[in-house]
Amino acid sequence: MPLKTLIEPENNLDQIWKVLTDEFEKACTVKRHSFRYVVLSTSNEGNVNSRWVVLRKFTANASFLIYTDARSEKVKEVQSNTSANILFYNDRKKLQVRVSGKVTIHQQNELTKKYWPGVKGASDKAYTTELAPGKLIENKEEGYRWSSSMDDAHFVILEVIPSEIEALQLNGEHHVRCQFVKKDTDWESSFMVP
Ligand SMILES: Cc1cc2nc3c(=O)[nH]c(=O)nc-3n(C[C@H](O)[C@H](O)[C@H](O)COP(=O)(O)O)c2cc1C
């Protein structure tokens, strides 16, 4: 019988960490994984904005990579406030994960050069519109014009470097809630009252 939950009441914190990091990795490779689409929240001058994005990679250093257009609002927000939050939810397994951390913007550097070949020809249209994403237009056709070079000039990778990861596994009377807080290079973990 398939397990009802991903985190079991008998799991210790090391086991829970392994469950979470395995799920983050699988989200980027397994088709239709529930953590593939995540809510990224950023803020600017006291206003919070959330939007769905695709989680592209969970790295060996435990950071989260997201692709976007350099001209988008979210990039402007990150430029003025590097704090961000990523929200995950697995509806079938009733697992919520909240990640908070700081964002590094990568543009035309080693990291973007590494990933751009996988984007080029496949989804490069998302980062090469002639006009900036979010710009108000008179006619929607203006939004369907692409740059003649189709290059990586506006391709950005947002690297969310987590400082805290909190999980909540709903499970009847035995919900499990815990947090992992980064202290220098280590993660300090603790259970919490759900
Ligand atoms: C399922 C889904 C996945 C999306 N993935 C991305 C993504 O990976 N990167 C991105 O920049 N926008 C993505 N978007 C669009 C964003 O939600 C958003 O509308 C857009 O990036 C503009 O956001 P901003 O104005 O806050 O920058 C996605 C939207 C949906 C519905």
The ligand as a Tripos MOL2 file, in Angstrom:
@<TRIPOS>MOLECULE
LIG
   31    33     1     0     0
SMALL
NO_CHARGES

@<TRIPOS>ATOM
      1 C1          2.8540   27.1390  -13.6870 C.3       1 LIG1
      2 C2          3.6310   28.4050  -13.8890 C.ar      1 LIG1
      3 C3          5.0090   28.3540  -13.9600 C.ar      1 LIG1
      4 C4          5.7510   29.5160  -14.1520 C.ar      1 LIG1
      5 N1          7.1170   29.4590  -14.1910 N.ar      1 LIG1
      6 C5          7.8410   30.5870  -14.2870 C.ar      1 LIG1
      7 C6          9.2680   30.5570  -14.2070 C.ar      1 LIG1
      8 O1          9.8980   29.4910  -14.0660 O.2       1 LIG1
      9 N2          9.9270   31.7320  -14.2950 N.ar      1 LIG1
     10 C7          9.2780   32.9320  -14.4370 C.ar      1 LIG1
     11 O2          9.9510   33.9560  -14.5050 O.2       1 LIG1
     12 N3          7.9280   33.0010  -14.5060 N.ar      1 LIG1
     13 C8          7.2040   31.8650  -14.4230 C.ar      1 LIG1
     14 N4          5.8310   31.9150  -14.4560 N.ar      1 LIG1
     15 C9          5.1870   33.2350  -14.6030 C.3       1 LIG1
     16 C10         5.1590   33.9470  -13.2440 C.3       1 LIG1
     17 O3          4.1940   33.3390  -12.4030 O.3       1 LIG1
     18 C11         4.8550   35.4340  -13.3800 C.3       1 LIG1
     19 O4          3.5940   35.6240  -13.9510 O.3       1 LIG1
     20 C12         5.8830   36.1870  -14.2110 C.3       1 LIG1
     21 O5          7.1800   35.6680  -14.0220 O.3       1 LIG1
     22 C13         5.8860   37.6790  -13.8710 C.3       1 LIG1
     23 O6          6.1580   37.8200  -12.4980 O.3       1 LIG1
     24 P1          6.7390   39.1790  -11.8700 P.3       1 LIG1
     25 O7          6.0500   40.3000  -12.5900 O.co2     1 LIG1
     26 O8          6.3940   39.1090  -10.4310 O.co2     1 LIG1
     27 O9          8.2020   39.1960  -12.1160 O.co2     1 LIG1
     28 C14         5.0850   30.7670  -14.2780 C.ar      1 LIG1
     29 C15         3.6900   30.8010  -14.1880 C.ar      1 LIG1
     30 C16         2.9810   29.6420  -14.0000 C.ar      1 LIG1
     31 C17         1.4830   29.7250  -13.9070 C.3       1 LIG1
@<TRIPOS>BOND
     1     1     2 1
     2     2     3 ar
     3     2    30 ar
     4     3     4 ar
     5     4     5 ar
     6     4    28 ar
     7     5     6 ar
     8     6     7 ar
     9     6    13 1
    10     7     8 2
    11     7     9 ar
    12     9    10 ar
    13    10    11 2
    14    10    12 ar
    15    12    13 ar
    16    13    14 ar
    17    14    15 1
    18    14    28 ar
    19    15    16 1
    20    16    17 1
    21    16    18 1
    22    18    19 1
    23    18    20 1
    24    20    21 1
    25    20    22 1
    26    22    23 1
    27    23    24 1
    28    24    25 2
    29    24    26 1
    30    24    27 1
    31    28    29 ar
    32    29    30 ar
    33    30    31 1
@<TRIPOS>SUBSTRUCTURE
     1 LIG1         1 GROUP 0 **** ****
